[in-house]
Amino acid sequence: MDTKDYLKKLSKQISVTSALKEILQEYADHIEDHKEALMKRGLSEEAALTEVLQQLGNPVSTGRQLNKIHRRGIEWRMTGYFLLCASLINLVPYAFGYGRTGASAPDFILYAIFGILAASGFFLSFIEKYTDSDLFYAWAENWDGGGLSNSGLILAIAIFPITGSFQFKLFWIGLIAVLLTIQRYIIAVFRDRKEQRLLWEIGVAVSDISYKGTGVVGGKKIRLKSNSDVIKKDAPFIIVGLDGFKPIAIAI
């Protein structure tokens, strides 16, 4: 077993991809440093590597232990940001006597506006998680910052048209916060499972692969990208990660 095989088996046991890259880098650095130290003591490179991997233990059991430590968490930053915006927009006005307890338009119109904005916010939230966007992000990468927004702000604004008591507003804020948190958690779960399944897998390019392309992995055709050199058609590649839900490949 070499370093690559060890890290591959180790990574297959870790489902939390937010911590996976850091874990693999730490283990790769440790293996290399320890191997060099043993080689300075007179061991050959092959013997030194064998000794290091034996000391680290079985990669499957080690990976399972690491997975228990690095469990997938809830995205509290987005939930907290939504709650802050929703409170400022919808609850704080009640403290100054400006709470929306009366309707200036028919209820069906107000709820239609709420429904459209809420649907837009949840759809944007899905896109954010699918593409693995930061909490705050630019609308376009080449705009030198662009316009900053996120789904949390849109969902907070969506509640504003709803009229009623302070408690009624609080109910809607709590409900949307729960739904937003669950939605983003579920998407993260599916992304983690996809990365765990594809990471370090070897495939063959069906077309040239640059910022987009197609390859076959495990007998299945998938869309993927390359962040480095173009992978030519029929060339072998290995999956090294995911960009959002799109696998990233490098030529081998």
Buried (B, 14 or more C-beta within 10 A) or exposed (E): EEBEEBBBBBBBBBBBBBBBEEBBEEBBEEBEEBBEEBBEEEBEEEEBBBBBBEEBEEBEEBBBEBBEEBEBEEBEEBBEBBBEBBBEBBBEBBEEEEBBEEEEEEEEEBBEBBEEBBEBBBEBBBEBBBEBBEEEBBEEEEEEEEEEEBBBBBBBBBBBBBBBEBEEBBEBBEEBBEBBBEBBBEBBEEBBEBBBEBBBBEBEBBBBBEEEBBBEBEEEEBBBBBEEEBBEBEBEBBBBBBEBBBBBBBBE
